[in-house]
Amino acid sequence: MQTVFEGGNLVIRAETEGERGLVCGMDAIAAWRALLGTTSVAETCAAMMQARESAGSYDPQTGRNAYTTAYEGLEAALSDTAAESVSMMSDSGEVQDDPMTAARNRTRTALGLPPITNDADAAVQTAMLSGEAANATPTTGIDTDCVDAKAIGRLFDTDEMRADLDECEERFYQSLMPRPQNNQQ
């Protein structure tokens, strides 16, 4: 598969029958990364290619879908409140250590992706905080065999690409920040 960056998009071209491709902008990569808690662009792209919203994850009456809980979890985390809709119990019965991981796991499950276990989450957080993430390339359990992780890594291993992705992530998080209330009478 060919992996390039063209016209502001990451393009993964399928070259053989049965292979999947992907075209996505930096804003989409930033949003999916935040919503799913993935640790690398390769893992994020692999998740995007594998995600399939499960039947019943969309409620036409409320508008809630597979992504709603992850958005609510992020909004709650950014406003330092507890999201009422986030259950700390995963579908597998594991009690999550962190409400954000629990929210992400609800979304991952609804998309047919593997949940983040407490052990995996702890290992990823430790690697990220220690600065070892770049060397160790921690994973949250997404199978990256459907992408060329090395090619993606090379594309995003420039100061310009990292800065662009950081800017997109900052914009995404900023869009979820609570807005000051206007108390005019």
N, C-alpha and C positions, 0 to 999 in steps of 0.2 A: 504494500500500500504506500502511496505517496502522501507525505505530510508536508504542507507548505503554509506560509502565511501570505495571503493575497488580499488586497483591497480591504484591509482592516479585519479580515476573518481568518481563523484557523481552518484550513481545508484538509480533510483526510479523505483521499480519493480511494474508493474501492477499486481494485484491479482484477479481482477474480470473482467468479460466480459465487454468490452466497455471502460475500464480504459486505460489511456495512460501511458507509461513508458518513461524513459529518461536515457541516459548514456551520461555524458559529463565531460570533463576535466576542470581543473581550468582555463586554458587559454580561453576556450570557455565562461565560466561564466564571466570572466573579460571583454572579448570583448563585449558580449551581454549587459552586465550591462552598459558599457560606451556608446555603440551605442544607446541603448533605454532609458537611463537615469533612470533605475530602482534603487530602494533604498535598496533592500535586496536581498540576494541570493535566498530566497523563491520566491520573486516577479520575479526575473530574470528567474528562472527555470520554473515558471508558464508561463511566456511569451514565453519561448522556446517551451514549450509543446503546446501552443495555436497558435503560429504564422503560418500563411499560406500565402505564397506570392501570391498576387492577379494577375489575368490574366492581361497581359499588363504591368506589372511592370518591365519586362526585355525587353530591346531594343537590339536585336541582332546586329544592325548596330554600336551602340556606346559601347555596353557592359555594359551600366548602368543597375542597378537592384535596388531592394528595399533598399539595404544597402548603395548605392552610396552616397546619400545626407547626411546621418549621418556621413559617413567617411569624406566627404568633410567638413562638419561642424566642426568636431573634428580637422581636419588638419588646418583649418582656425583659429580656436580658439587657437591652440597651436602655430601658427606662427603669431598671432596677426594681421590677415588680415580678410577681409570680403569675405566670399565665394560668388562668383557671382551667383551660382546656388541655393542659399538658399533664398526662398521667405519668408517674414515675415507673410504672410497670410496663415492661416491653411485652410484645405479643408472645415471646417465648417464655414469659414468666420471670425473667430476670428483672430485679429491681435496679433501675439505673441510678448511678451516683450523682448524676448531673441533669437538671431539667432540660438543658439545651440538647444533650445527647439523646434524652428521651424523646424530645420533639423531633429531632432529626431522624430517629429510628422509626417513628410513626410514618414520616414521609418516605423513608427508604423502603419500608415494608409495603406501603401502598404503591410504590413504583417497581416492586419485585426485586429490589436490591438488598444485599445482606445488611443486617443491622450492625452497628458498632457495639462491641461488647465493652464492659467496664475495663477489662484487661487491655484490649486494643486501644481504647480511648486514653487510658493512663499511659501506655507506651508512646502513643503519638504525642500527647501533651508533654511528656518528659523529653522526647527527642526535639520537639519544637522549642521548648523553653531552654534546653541546654545548647541549642545551636547546632545540634547534630543532624537535624532534619535533612539538610542538603546532602550530607554524606550517606545517611542511613536510608533515605527515602522511605519513611514510615508509611504504612498503609492502613486504611480503615476497612479493608476486606473486599474492595472492588477488584474484580478480575481485570487486569490490564492487558491480557493477551490479545484483545481485539484492536489495540492501538500500538504504534511504534513508540514506546515510551522514551527511547533514547533520542529519536528524532524530535519529539515534542520537547524533551529536555534541552536539546541543543537550540531549538528555536527560542525558548524562553530563558536561555542562559546569557542574555545580554542586559546591560543596564537599561536600555531603552524599553525592552519588552517587560522587564520586571517593573519599571516605573509606570508603564501603561497599565499593567494589571493591577498594581497598587492603587492607581488613580481610579480605576473602575471599581475596585473593592471598596474604596473610600466613598465613592458616589453611591454605591448600593447601600452600604451601612447608613450613610447620611439620609437616604430616602426613608429609612425605617425609624429614624430618631424621632422622639416625641416633639411635637411642635408646641411652642409657648402658647398658652391660652390667652386669648384677647378678652380681658375682663371689662370692656367698655359697656356702659349702660345705655 
